[in-house]
Amino acid sequence: MGGTLLNALTVLIGSVLGMVIGDRFPSRMRETIVTGLGLVTLIVGISNGQSSGNIVIPLFSITIGGLLGEWLRIDAALDRLAGWLQRRVGGATDGDAHERSTTDSARQRFITGFVTASLLFCVGPLTILGSIQDGMGLPIGFEQLLIKSVLDGFAALALAASFGLGVVFTVLTVLIVQGGLALIGSFAGQFMSEIMVTEMTATGGLILIGLALILLDVKRPRVANLLPALLVAPLIVAAAAAFGIDIYPFS
């Protein structure tokens, strides 16, 4: 759990610094920073997606996981959570139309920052591998989360400069998601094969590509609804192994 706590701390520091200095940057600078972050996310997503030994596994994982996510309405749940946090922090107003419009705009900015940053910080190979291995007590797990902490700290600074307070609350997401993965690693990590982790990482890469589209303002896919795919991928590998199916027939 040490790596997760460190990661949460760097996200908190980065996001607070972003809020403090964000107003000193013109909007065009903030937009450029977020665009750069989107380009990096796109490259990382493509690289991770190509790690699959059989692209059919991420394909089925994304399809099945996306159906589950749409059924569960994960995106709506995250939006409600972000909206609730924003109301608790920023309060509500019953003023005139202009005040309500301003409040609605601030609420949407908060939600966008919270959801986007949460997905960016919690989807990816370093999150999955680092947290699980850290939970297993392996030094390499902490080392991976140390690298991720530095990257997330700078990303939090850039996002908070653009989206504000919502990014600060992603500390909760980091603690819950990575802490949960660390617990999984401490109990079940030894049962996960290298192939399971590889295909989970590749599937996470496809989700990161979807997130990059949001950061680049190209398209706004409901990326949160694809998150169940991260669970589906290792299950497909496990099912194939149970039935004696070779998932890498051309290797």
C-alpha positions as CSV (number, residue, x, y, z in Angstrom):
1,M,0.0,0.0,0.0
2,G,3.0,2.3,0.3
3,G,3.1,3.0,-3.4
4,T,-0.6,3.8,-3.4
5,L,-0.3,6.3,-0.6
6,L,2.7,7.9,-2.3
7,N,0.7,8.2,-5.6
8,A,-2.3,9.8,-3.8
9,L,0.1,12.3,-2.2
10,T,1.7,13.4,-5.5
11,V,-1.8,13.7,-7.1
12,L,-2.9,15.9,-4.2
13,I,0.2,18.1,-4.4
14,G,0.1,18.4,-8.2
15,S,-3.6,19.2,-8.3
16,V,-3.4,21.8,-5.5
17,L,-0.4,23.5,-7.3
18,G,-2.4,23.4,-10.6
19,M,-5.3,25.2,-8.9
20,V,-2.9,27.8,-7.3
21,I,-1.1,28.7,-10.5
22,G,-3.7,27.7,-13.0
23,D,-5.3,31.2,-13.2
24,R,-1.9,32.7,-14.0
25,F,-1.8,30.8,-17.3
26,P,-3.8,32.0,-20.3
27,S,-6.5,29.6,-21.4
28,R,-4.6,28.9,-24.6
29,M,-1.7,27.7,-22.6
30,R,-3.9,25.4,-20.5
31,E,-5.5,24.0,-23.6
32,T,-2.1,23.3,-25.1
33,I,-0.9,21.5,-21.9
34,V,-4.1,19.3,-21.9
35,T,-3.6,18.6,-25.7
36,G,0.0,17.5,-25.0
37,L,-1.2,15.3,-22.2
38,G,-3.8,13.8,-24.6
39,L,-1.1,13.0,-27.2
40,V,1.1,11.3,-24.6
41,T,-2.0,9.3,-23.4
42,L,-2.7,8.3,-27.0
43,I,0.9,7.0,-27.6
44,V,0.8,5.1,-24.3
45,G,-2.5,3.6,-25.1
46,I,-1.4,2.5,-28.6
47,S,1.8,1.0,-27.2
48,N,-0.1,-0.9,-24.5
49,G,-2.8,-2.1,-26.9
50,Q,-0.1,-3.6,-29.1
51,S,1.2,-5.7,-26.3
52,S,-1.6,-8.2,-26.8
53,G,-0.6,-11.6,-28.2
54,N,-4.0,-12.0,-29.7
55,I,-6.1,-8.8,-30.5
56,V,-9.2,-10.9,-30.4
57,I,-9.0,-11.0,-26.6
58,P,-9.0,-7.2,-26.1
59,L,-11.8,-7.1,-28.8
60,F,-14.0,-9.4,-26.9
61,S,-13.1,-7.8,-23.6
62,I,-14.0,-4.3,-24.7
63,T,-17.2,-5.6,-26.3
64,I,-18.4,-7.6,-23.3
65,G,-17.1,-5.1,-20.8
66,G,-18.7,-2.2,-22.7
67,L,-22.1,-4.0,-22.6
68,L,-21.7,-4.6,-18.9
69,G,-20.7,-1.0,-18.3
70,E,-23.6,0.4,-20.3
71,W,-26.0,-1.9,-18.4
72,L,-24.5,-0.8,-15.1
73,R,-24.3,2.9,-16.3
74,I,-20.9,3.4,-14.7
75,D,-20.5,6.8,-16.4
76,A,-23.7,8.0,-14.9
77,A,-22.7,6.8,-11.5
78,L,-19.4,8.6,-11.7
79,D,-21.2,11.8,-12.9
80,R,-23.6,11.6,-9.9
81,L,-20.6,11.1,-7.5
82,A,-18.8,14.0,-9.0
83,G,-21.9,16.2,-8.9
84,W,-22.5,15.2,-5.3
85,L,-19.0,16.1,-4.4
86,Q,-19.2,19.4,-6.2
87,R,-22.5,20.3,-4.4
88,R,-20.9,19.4,-1.0
89,V,-17.9,21.6,-1.8
90,G,-19.3,24.4,-3.8
91,G,-22.9,24.5,-2.6
92,A,-25.9,25.3,-4.7
93,T,-27.7,28.5,-5.6
94,D,-31.3,29.5,-6.1
95,G,-30.3,32.8,-7.7
96,D,-31.2,34.2,-11.1
97,A,-30.7,32.5,-14.5
98,H,-27.2,33.9,-14.9
99,E,-26.2,32.5,-11.5
100,R,-27.7,29.2,-12.2
101,S,-25.9,29.1,-15.6
102,T,-22.6,29.9,-13.9
103,T,-23.3,27.1,-11.3
104,D,-24.1,24.6,-14.0
105,S,-20.9,25.5,-15.9
106,A,-18.8,25.1,-12.7
107,R,-20.5,21.8,-12.0
108,Q,-19.8,20.4,-15.5
109,R,-16.2,21.6,-15.2
110,F,-15.9,19.8,-11.8
111,I,-17.4,16.6,-13.2
112,T,-15.2,16.7,-16.3
113,G,-12.1,17.1,-14.3
114,F,-13.0,14.4,-11.8
115,V,-14.0,11.8,-14.3
116,T,-11.2,12.5,-16.8
117,A,-8.4,12.6,-14.1
118,S,-9.8,9.5,-12.4
119,L,-9.7,7.5,-15.6
120,L,-6.2,8.8,-16.5
121,F,-4.8,8.0,-13.1
122,C,-6.5,4.6,-12.7
123,V,-6.4,3.0,-16.1
124,G,-3.0,1.7,-17.4
125,P,-0.3,-0.9,-16.9
126,L,1.5,0.9,-14.1
127,T,-1.8,1.1,-12.1
128,I,-2.6,-2.6,-12.6
129,L,0.9,-4.1,-12.5
130,G,2.3,-1.7,-9.9
131,S,-0.6,-2.0,-7.5
132,I,-0.9,-5.8,-7.7
133,Q,2.8,-6.3,-7.3
134,D,3.0,-3.8,-4.5
135,G,0.2,-5.7,-2.8
136,M,2.3,-8.9,-3.2
137,G,5.2,-7.2,-1.5
138,L,7.4,-7.1,-4.5
139,P,9.9,-4.2,-4.7
140,I,9.3,-3.8,-8.4
141,G,5.7,-2.9,-7.6
142,F,6.7,0.0,-5.5
143,E,9.2,1.1,-8.1
144,Q,6.5,1.1,-10.8
145,L,4.2,3.1,-8.6
146,L,7.0,5.6,-7.8
147,I,7.4,6.3,-11.5
148,K,3.6,6.5,-11.9
149,S,3.4,8.9,-8.9
150,V,5.8,11.4,-10.6
151,L,3.9,11.2,-13.9
152,D,0.5,11.6,-12.2
153,G,1.8,14.5,-10.2
154,F,2.6,16.5,-13.3
155,A,-0.6,15.3,-15.0
156,A,-2.6,16.5,-12.0
157,L,-1.0,19.9,-12.2
158,A,-1.9,20.3,-15.8
159,L,-5.5,19.0,-15.4
160,A,-6.2,21.0,-12.3
161,A,-5.0,24.2,-14.0
162,S,-7.7,23.5,-16.6
163,F,-10.5,21.8,-14.7
164,G,-10.0,23.0,-11.1
165,L,-11.2,21.4,-7.9
166,G,-12.6,18.2,-9.4
167,V,-9.1,16.9,-10.0
168,V,-8.2,17.2,-6.3
169,F,-10.9,14.7,-5.4
170,T,-9.4,12.1,-7.7
171,V,-7.2,11.4,-4.7
172,L,-10.1,9.3,-3.4
173,T,-10.3,7.4,-6.7
174,V,-6.6,6.6,-6.5
175,L,-6.9,5.4,-2.9
176,I,-9.9,3.2,-3.6
177,V,-8.9,1.7,-7.0
178,Q,-5.2,1.2,-6.4
179,G,-5.8,0.2,-2.8
180,G,-8.3,-2.4,-4.0
181,L,-5.8,-3.7,-6.6
182,A,-3.1,-3.9,-3.9
183,L,-5.5,-6.0,-1.7
184,I,-6.2,-8.2,-4.7
185,G,-2.5,-8.6,-5.2
186,S,-2.0,-9.6,-1.6
187,F,-4.7,-12.3,-1.8
188,A,-4.9,-13.5,-5.4
189,G,-2.0,-12.0,-7.2
190,Q,-0.1,-15.3,-7.2
191,F,-3.0,-16.9,-9.2
192,M,-2.8,-14.4,-12.1
193,S,-0.6,-15.6,-14.9
194,E,1.7,-13.4,-17.0
195,I,-0.7,-13.8,-19.9
196,M,-3.7,-12.5,-17.9
197,V,-1.8,-9.4,-16.9
198,T,-0.6,-8.9,-20.5
199,E,-4.1,-9.0,-21.9
200,M,-5.4,-6.8,-19.1
201,T,-2.7,-4.3,-19.9
202,A,-3.6,-4.4,-23.7
203,T,-7.3,-3.9,-22.9
204,G,-6.4,-1.0,-20.7
205,G,-4.4,0.5,-23.6
206,L,-7.6,0.6,-25.7
207,I,-9.4,2.4,-22.9
208,L,-6.6,4.9,-22.7
209,I,-7.0,5.6,-26.4
210,G,-10.6,6.4,-25.8
211,L,-9.5,8.8,-22.9
212,A,-7.0,10.4,-25.3
213,L,-9.9,11.3,-27.6
214,I,-11.5,13.2,-24.8
215,L,-8.4,15.1,-23.9
216,L,-7.8,15.9,-27.5
217,D,-11.4,17.1,-27.9
218,V,-12.0,14.7,-30.8
219,K,-14.8,12.7,-29.4
220,R,-16.4,12.1,-26.0
221,P,-16.8,8.3,-25.7
222,R,-18.3,6.9,-22.5
223,V,-14.9,5.5,-21.5
224,A,-16.0,4.7,-17.9
225,N,-18.4,2.2,-19.2
226,L,-15.5,0.2,-20.7
227,L,-13.8,-0.3,-17.3
228,P,-15.4,-3.8,-16.8
229,A,-13.3,-4.9,-19.8
230,L,-10.3,-4.9,-17.4
231,L,-11.9,-7.7,-15.5
232,V,-13.2,-9.6,-18.5
233,A,-9.8,-9.9,-20.2
234,P,-8.1,-12.1,-17.5
235,L,-11.4,-14.1,-17.2
236,I,-11.2,-14.9,-20.9
237,V,-7.6,-16.1,-20.5
238,A,-8.6,-18.2,-17.6
239,A,-11.6,-19.7,-19.4
240,A,-9.4,-20.5,-22.4
241,A,-6.9,-22.2,-20.2
242,A,-9.6,-24.2,-18.5
243,F,-10.9,-25.5,-21.8
244,G,-7.5,-26.1,-23.2
245,I,-7.8,-23.4,-25.9
246,D,-4.6,-22.0,-27.3
247,I,-5.1,-18.2,-27.3
248,Y,-1.8,-17.6,-29.0
249,P,-2.0,-20.0,-32.0
250,F,0.3,-18.1,-34.2
251,S,3.1,-17.4,-31.7
